[in-house]
Amino acid sequence: MSSPDLFADDPAHRPYVPLAERLRPRTLADVVGQSHLLGPDKPLRVAFASGRPHSMIFWGPPGVGKTTLARLMADGFDAQFIAISAVLGGVKDIRDAVTTAQIAQGQGRRTILFVDEVHRFNKAQQDAFLPYVESGLFTFIGATTENPSFEVNSALLSRARVYVLQALTAEELTQLIERAVAAMNQGRGGEGEPPLVQFTADAREQLAAWADGDARRLISAVEVVAESALTAGREVVDAAWLENALSQNLRRFDKGGEAFYDQISALHKSVRGSDPDAALYWFCRMMDGGADARYLARRIVRMAWEDIGLADPRAMQVVNDAAATYERLGSPEGELALGQAVIYLACAAKSNAGYNAYNAAKKYASEHGSAPVPLHLRNAPTKLMKELGYGHAYRYAHDEPHGYAAGEQYFPDGLDATFYRPTDRGLEAKIQQKLQFLKDLDRQHKKN
């Protein structure tokens, strides 16, 4: 974000232009944040110094400077800047951009084509850029909030470097608050002029936390809050006034985006890692950010089966009861049940033995899917089937010692495998002992 007095005569800095746009950086020196890319000898700093632009993809959360950096690159390389929004654009916009770039090329000028939200373009639309990127007609810069590995075609990805932009820190956001407040106060405070508006230290700290790393969100909030304060006759914005003005402190939470899946992953891994406090934190963080409680309930049920399994079968009952409780009570009362289910899962004995057994059996079955059912295991509801040997020599386990037909074969002929290997934790420790006892009976049967 640029200093408020650098470009006072620029049309983009007229008062009726949104403050976030008026404070958009015009030089690298004005940029706040991304020091891992823009610091001395860092990748983007080197790219600017080299004078040789290359195709790239900026991946990061909203409001961290993706568009700003693309514009600065166009200025730094004296290139024509063409911007396309993948949300609103289509093939026609791509064709128009190609035509414009060809005209510029004929005049000996470079073109930087910036595609915002590039992940919104489908495969065919993304492929349309490839021949022009390869020919050097334009330098391609894409911006995305989603993981490029999943959302950008591999062919386009291989032709561009990916730079990860980070959310701004509290210290960096505080710098922007200073700039934004100073910009709001330009032309104020003198005789016959509107009064200055000030933010208390507590209000600035709260505002930085509320922005959650998003510079654009922060600056827009400063503008709205300052104007509302002056309208209400207040010259000082304190934490209480700020809370009312912002109405609700919402964390950034893209329900279909990378942040969503990162937080789900953090919740799941905290449960698996037996940390009830961290697990509860991530659950509450997601609920605070607007996650669908029913979706979380489904994921929590999955955690019970994947990471606890038969080590503690009560876990499945707990999570299913919690999900049913939420359906009956709704929010916010039902969230308590889900939260306690998360705590139980984190504290429960862990085992992925059943999960691994299922996956191994699934793979084994796909590799040996045509093996016939042994005759002694087949049902024999008709006389013909009995004559053909269906069900013959089948041993009824309940009539055998220990309720177990020692030495009986249940796999198809020629097949045998062990999928389930219980751990020595929780109930599975007893299951392990039971299975070992049955194997000993099988060995004794074979000896006899």
N, C-alpha and C positions, 0 to 999 in steps of 0.2 A: 504494500500500500504506500502511496507517495505522500510526501509531506504536504500539508494543506496549502502552502503558499508558493509551491513550485510552478504551477501552471494556472494562475488565476485568470489569465487572458484566453486560455484555451476554451473553445465552445463546450467541451466535455465537462468543464468545471463551472458552468453557470449554475446558479442556485436551484433552478428547476430540474436539473439533472439529479437523479438519486445520489445520495452521499457516497454509496459504495462505488459508483462509477466515477465520481469526481475524485475519489482517493485511489483509483486504480494506478499502480506504479507505471511510470514512463521510462525508468531506467532500472538496471539491476540493483543499483544502490538503494532504491526505494523499496525493494522487496523485503518483506519481513517473513522469516521462516525459510525452510528448505535449505538450511546451511549444509546438509549432507550432499546436496547437489550443486549448490551455488557458491560454496566456500572456496578458498584458494586451492587450486589444483583438483577441484572436484569436477565430475563429468560435465555438467552443463556449463560451468564456468569455462572449462577448456573448450567446449564446443563453440561458445560465443567468441572466445579469443582466437580460435582457429580460422574463423571466417568461412568455414565449410559446413553448412547445415547438413544434417542427416535425418532420415525419417525416424520417428519415435512415437511412443505411446506413453501418455501421462496417466498413471493409475493412482487414484487417491480419493479420499472422501470429498464431499462438497465443500466449496469455499476455501480451498487451500492454494489456489493460484494457477490452475491448469490453463485456463483461457489467457490469463495474464502473461504467463511465460511464453505461450505461443505467439502472442502479439509482440512481446519484446523481442523474440527471435526474428520476426519479420522486420522489425525496425533495425535490429542489430545487423542483419544481413542485407538491408536495403531491398527487401523482397516485397512483392505484391502479396497482400494478405487476403485470403478468401476463407470465409467461415461458413460451414454447413452444420445445421443441427439435425442429427439423425432422428430426433423425435418428430420434427416437422418436415424434413426433407425426404427426397426420393431419388430415383434414377435421373429424372430431369435436372435436378440440382447438380448431380455429379456431371452430367453432360455439359451443363452451362459452365461449371467450374473448369472443365477441360478446355472448352473453347476460349474462355478468358485467359487461362494459363498459356495456351498456344499463341494468343495475340501478344502477351507479355514476353514470351520466349522470342518471338519474331523481333521484338524491340530490344532484345538483349537483357531482359530483366528476369530475375528469378521469381518463383511463386511458392508461397507456403500455403498449403491447403490444410485448414484446421477443421476436423470433424468432431464436434462435441457429442458426447454420449454415443460413441462409435459402436458400442455393443448393441445398440438398438437396430442397427442395420442388419439385414439378413445375410446369409452366405453369398448370394448372388450379388447383392449390393456391395459387400466388402470386396468380392473378387473383381468388381469393376475398376477398382483403384490399381490393381496389380500391374497392368502393362505400362501405366503412366508413372508409377513409382520406379519401375525397372528402367524405363527410358530416361528418367530424370526430368520429365516435364514439370513435375512439381515435387517439393519435399512434403511428405505426408506427416501430419501430427494429429494423432487421435487422443481424445480424452475420455476416460471411463471411470466410473465408480465401481465397476465390477472387475473380477479377476480376469485379466486378458487370456489366461491359459484356457478358460472355459468359454469365454464370450467372443474372442477374436479369432478369425480363421487362422489356421497354422501357417498358411502361405503368406498372409499379410504379416503375421507375427514374426516370421523368419526374416522379413525385410525391414523390420523396425526394432529399435532398441526400446526396452521398457524401463521407464523411470518411475519409481514409487515415490509419490509425494505424501508427506505426513501431515496429520492434523497439527495445527499450531499449538504450542505450549501455552500455559497460563501466562508466562512472562512475555511471550510474543504477542498474545492477545492484549495484554496490558499496554504494550507499546501502541497498538492500534487504537485502543480506547483514547489514549492521549491525543493521537492525531485526529481522531473523529471528533472529540470534544472541541479541540482547537479549531477544526474546520467549521463546526456548528457555531462557534463564537466569533468567527470572522465578521467584522462589520457591526459587532454588538458592543454594548457597554459604554459607548460615548454619549455625550449629551444629545438628547433627542433620538437615540437609537434604542433598539430592544435590549433588555437586560441580558447579562451573561448567564449561562446555565452551568452549574457545576455538579459533578458526581462525587459523592463521598468515597473514601477508601473502601468501605464495606460494600458499597454499591458497585464499585469497579471490580472488586474481587468476585462478587456474586454474578456480575454480568459476564466476566470471563469464564466462569464455571458453566453458566447457562449456554454460552455460545458453543461449548463442546468442541473447540478446535476449528470452528468454521468462521473465517474472517468476514465473509459476506454477511452471514447471519448477525455477527457481532455489530458491524457498522450500521446495518439496517436497524438494529435494535436501539443503538445510540441515537440515531436520527428520530425514530418514532417516539422514544421515551422522552428525549429532550423537548421535542415539539409539544408533546402532550403535557409535560410539566409546565412549560411556559404558558400554554393555553389555560392551564388550571391556576396560573398565578404563582407557581413555585419556581424558585431560582436554584434550589438545591435538591438534587435527587438522592435520597438515601435508600437503604436496602429495603425498607418497608414500601416506599413508593414504587421502587423498581419491581418488587414482587407483584404488586397490584397491576402495574402497567404491562408487565409481560404475561400476567394472568395465570400462567402455568409453566413450571420448569420441566420441559420435555427434553429428554436425552435424544441424541440423534439415533434413529432406528429405522433403517430401510428394510421393510418387511420382506423384500425379495432380493436384497443385495448382500454384498460381502460382509458388512457389519453384522447382519442377522446371522449368517452361518458361522462367523467367527465366535459370536456369543453363545450360540447353540453348542459349538465345539467346546468352548470353555466350560459350560455347564456340564456337559457329558464327561469331560476329562476330570473335572473336579469330583464328580460322583465316583468315577472309576478309581480315582486316586484317594478315596476315603477321606476327603476334606469337607465335612458338612458345612463349615462356615463359608468357604469359597463357593461351594455349590449353591448355598442359599443366597449368597450375594448375586451370583449370575442370574439365578431365577428371578430375584427381585429387580435386578437391573433390566431384565427383559420385560417384565411386567410393567415397570415404570416407563419403559420406552414404547409401550403400546402393543406388545406381542399378543397374539391370540392365545388365550389360556387353554383353549381346547387343543390347539396345536402342541403347546408345551406338554399337556397331559399325555398326548399320544407319544411324544418323544420320551417322556419319563417312563411310560409303560415299556417302551422299547429298551431303555436302559436296564430295566429290571430283568428282562429276558436275556439281554446280551452280556451284562457284566456281573450279575448276581446268580442268575440261573437256579440250579438245584442246590446251591450252597445255602440258600435261604428261601424256600418256596413261599414263605409268608410275604416276601417283598412284592410278589405279583398281586397278592390279595390286597396289600396296603395301597398300592398304586391304583388298582382298579376301583377300590372303594373311594379313594381320593378323587378320581375322575368322575365317579358317579355322584359324589358329594358336590363337586363343582357344577355338574349338570342340574342338580336340585337347587343349589343356593345361588349360583351365578357369582358375579363380582360385586363387591370385593370379598364377601364372606367366604366364598368357595376357594379363594386363592390360598387361604390358610391351610386347607387340606392338602393342596398340591405342594405347598412349601414344606409341610411336615413329611410328606411322602419323599421329597428330595432329601431331607435330613436322614430318613430311615435308610434310603438306598445308599447314601454316602457312608453310613455307619455299618451296614450289613457286610457279612462275609462275601468276598468276591470270587467269582469263578466264571471263566468264559469257556469251560469245558463243553457245556451243552451247545454253545454257539459254534465252537470249532467242530464238534461232532456233526452237527447239522450240515455245515458247509462241506466237510469231508465226505459225508454220506451222499450229499447231492452230487458232488463231482464223481464219486464212485459209481453211482447209479447211472449217470449219463454216459459213462464209459462202458458199462455192462448192462445196458437197458434191456437187452433181448433175452437175457437168461430166463429159462422157464421155471415156473414154480415147481418144486419137487412134488412127486405124486402124494407122498404121505401128508403134505400140508394142504392139499387141495380139498375143497368141499365136495361131498358126494351125495347130493340130494336125490339122484335117480339111480335105478338099478343098473343101468348101463355104465354109469360112472363108477359104481362100486366094482363092477366086473372088470373095468379097465384099470383098477388099482387105486382109484382116487381115495385118499384118506386111509389107505391100507398101512398098517403098522404104526399108525400115529399113536403116540403115548400121551395120555391125558395128564398134564403136569400135576393137577390136584390129587391124583391118585398115587403119586410118587413120593418117596421120602423127601422131607423138607419142602414139599410142593414144587419139586424141580426134577425134570426129566434129564438126569445127568447123561451127557454124551449125545443128546439129540442134536440133529442138524437142522438149522432154520434158514441158512443161506441157500441159494441155488447151487446145484452140483458144480463143483470146481471153483466156487467163490468163497472167500472168507476174508474178513477184515475187522479191525478194531477201530472204531471211530470215537467212542466216548471214553475219555480218560479222566475220571473224577479227581478233583484236587483233594488235599487233606484239610480243607477249610470248611467250617460249618457242617451242614447236614451231609455234604458230599464226602466227608471223612467216613461217615457210617456207610454211605453207599459204596465207597471204595472197599471197605471191609467186606460187605455183603457180596460184591462181585468177585472178590478174591476167593471167598468161601465157595462160591459156585464153580469157579474155575478149578479149585482143588477137587471138587466132586467129579468134574469132567475127567480130570487126570486119573482119578481112582477108577472110574468106569472103564477107561481105555485099558488100564492095567489088567482089569478083570476080564 
